[in-house]
Amino acid sequence: MKSGRSSRTSSTPPSHDIGRSNGNSLRSKSGKKPGGQCGHQGHTLPMSDHPDKIIEHAAGYCRNCGQDLHDIEVHSRTVSEEIEIPPVYPRYIEHQSLARICLCCGLENKGDFPPDIKAPIQYGSSVQSIIGYLSVFQHLPYNRIKTLLRDMFHPNLSEDSIDNILESMSRKPDWIYREIQRLIKNQTVVGSEI
């Protein structure tokens, strides 16, 4: 208990109560030694057969006598890889509607944009998915979603944009709910007990 406060007298979590015993495990002993068991096959990260980028590191001069090594043929090669996440800068994908005039009738025929392209500029499905995940699954408030996206991926969304995206996403399954309602209304038995 700090300053006379405990989980029973304040909003302090029980794990912060001094003197509370967290050392008694509720798990029963297995009789096995800690760590990997005999016969357990270990796993390591596999290396890529086709790395995205190769950077060669070569000594330019002999560490013993100082001789220039730039024109010497490579004797051996040791490989090590690191895994990085994809680039964190936004990609701008431009959609162009091309128009052609029919030589027979003179009608101008324009290509159709994909159905999800509704504005001159908008956030794509990957941005919308991340916002939905951060809000619904991770329970982040709009301000923290805005800050995280700006710091990690560089788009500077407003909280209103985040709200509009979440509102739009919440309406996407409406047709499914209407179809379920229609199917239920057409059933002779709507509910039953097992």
C-alpha positions in Angstrom: 0.0 0.0 0.0 1.5 3.3 -1.1 0.5 6.5 0.8 -2.3 4.6 2.5 -3.8 3.6 -0.8 -4.6 0.1 -1.9 -6.8 -1.5 -4.5 -9.6 -1.7 -1.9 -9.5 2.1 -1.1 -8.7 3.6 -4.5 -8.4 3.0 -8.2 -4.9 1.5 -7.8 -4.7 -1.9 -9.5 -4.4 -4.9 -7.2 -1.0 -5.8 -8.8 0.4 -2.6 -7.2 -0.5 -3.5 -3.7 2.7 -3.8 -1.6 2.9 -7.1 0.3 0.6 -8.8 -2.2 2.1 -12.2 -2.9 2.4 -12.8 -6.6 5.0 -15.5 -6.1 2.6 -18.5 -5.5 2.0 -20.1 -8.9 -1.3 -21.8 -9.4 0.3 -24.2 -12.0 1.2 -27.7 -10.9 4.7 -29.0 -11.3 5.3 -31.0 -14.5 8.5 -32.7 -13.3 10.4 -31.5 -16.4 13.5 -29.3 -16.4 13.0 -25.7 -17.6 13.8 -24.9 -21.3 13.7 -27.0 -24.4 13.1 -30.7 -23.8 15.2 -33.6 -25.0 14.3 -34.5 -28.6 12.6 -31.1 -29.2 13.5 -29.8 -32.7 14.7 -26.2 -32.5 13.5 -23.5 -35.0 15.4 -20.6 -36.5 14.3 -17.9 -39.0 14.7 -19.1 -42.6 16.8 -17.0 -44.9 15.3 -15.7 -48.1 16.2 -17.3 -51.4 15.6 -14.0 -53.1 16.5 -11.0 -50.9 15.0 -7.7 -51.9 18.3 -5.8 -51.5 21.9 -7.0 -51.3 24.6 -4.8 -49.7 28.2 -5.9 -50.1 30.7 -5.1 -47.3 34.3 -5.5 -48.3 37.6 -4.5 -46.7 39.3 -1.8 -48.8 42.7 -2.2 -47.3 44.6 -5.0 -45.7 44.3 -4.9 -41.9 47.9 -6.2 -41.5 50.0 -4.3 -44.1 47.6 -1.6 -45.5 47.7 -3.0 -49.1 44.8 -1.7 -51.4 42.4 -4.6 -51.9 39.9 -2.9 -54.3 41.1 -4.8 -57.4 41.5 -8.2 -55.7 39.0 -11.0 -56.5 36.7 -12.0 -53.7 38.0 -15.1 -51.9 34.8 -16.1 -50.0 31.4 -14.7 -49.0 29.6 -14.9 -45.7 25.9 -14.0 -45.7 23.8 -12.5 -42.9 20.2 -11.2 -43.4 18.0 -8.8 -41.5 14.2 -8.5 -41.8 12.6 -5.1 -42.1 9.0 -4.1 -42.3 7.8 -2.5 -45.6 8.6 1.1 -46.4 6.6 3.4 -44.1 5.9 6.2 -46.6 2.4 6.4 -48.2 2.0 5.2 -51.8 -0.1 7.3 -54.1 -2.0 5.3 -56.6 -3.4 7.4 -59.5 -6.5 6.1 -61.3 -7.1 7.5 -64.7 -10.4 7.3 -66.6 -9.5 7.2 -70.3 -12.1 8.5 -72.8 -12.3 7.3 -76.4 -14.6 8.6 -79.2 -16.4 6.0 -81.3 -15.4 6.4 -85.0 -18.9 5.1 -86.0 -21.2 7.3 -83.9 -19.0 9.9 -82.3 -20.0 9.0 -78.7 -17.4 9.7 -76.0 -16.8 6.6 -74.0 -15.1 7.0 -70.6 -13.6 4.2 -68.6 -15.2 3.5 -65.2 -13.3 3.9 -62.0 -13.4 1.0 -59.5 -16.5 1.1 -57.4 -14.6 2.0 -54.2 -13.1 5.1 -55.8 -15.6 7.8 -54.9 -13.6 11.1 -54.5 -10.7 12.9 -56.3 -8.4 11.8 -53.5 -9.1 9.4 -50.7 -7.5 7.0 -48.3 -7.2 3.4 -49.6 -8.4 0.2 -48.1 -5.1 -0.5 -46.3 -5.4 2.8 -44.4 -9.1 2.1 -43.6 -8.2 -1.4 -42.4 -5.5 -0.2 -40.1 -7.8 2.5 -38.7 -10.6 -0.1 -38.1 -8.1 -2.5 -36.4 -6.6 0.2 -34.1 -10.1 1.5 -33.1 -12.1 -1.7 -32.8 -9.6 -4.3 -31.7 -6.9 -2.2 -30.0 -9.5 0.3 -28.6 -7.3 3.3 -29.4 -8.9 6.8 -29.2 -9.0 8.9 -32.3 -6.1 11.2 -31.2 -3.8 8.2 -30.6 -4.7 6.7 -34.0 -4.0 10.0 -35.6 -0.6 10.3 -33.9 0.4 6.7 -34.6 -0.5 7.0 -38.3 1.4 10.3 -38.6 4.5 9.1 -36.8 4.8 5.7 -38.4 3.3 6.1 -41.9 3.3 9.9 -42.4 -0.3 10.6 -43.5 -1.7 13.4 -41.4 -5.4 12.5 -40.9 -7.7 14.6 -38.8 -9.9 13.0 -36.1 -12.9 13.9 -38.3 -11.4 11.8 -41.2 -10.9 8.9 -38.8 -14.5 9.2 -37.7 -15.8 9.3 -41.3 -13.7 6.3 -42.2 -15.0 4.3 -39.2 -18.6 5.4 -40.0 -18.3 4.3 -43.6 -16.8 0.9 -42.5 -19.6 0.4 -40.1 -22.2 0.7 -42.9 -20.4 -1.9 -45.2 -22.1 -5.0 -43.7 -25.6 -3.4 -43.8 -26.6 -5.4 -46.8 -25.7 -8.6 -45.0 -27.9 -7.6 -42.0 -30.8 -6.8 -44.3 -30.5 -10.2 -46.0 -30.4 -12.0 -42.7 -33.5 -10.0 -41.6 -35.3 -10.9 -44.9 -34.4 -14.6 -44.4 -35.7 -14.6 -40.8 -38.9 -12.9 -41.8 -39.6 -15.6 -44.4 -39.1 -18.5 -42.0 -42.0 -20.3 -40.4 -40.0 -20.8 -37.1 -37.9 -17.9 -36.0 -36.5 -19.2 -32.7 -36.4 -22.4 -30.9 -35.1 -24.0 -27.7 -32.7 -26.9 -27.7 
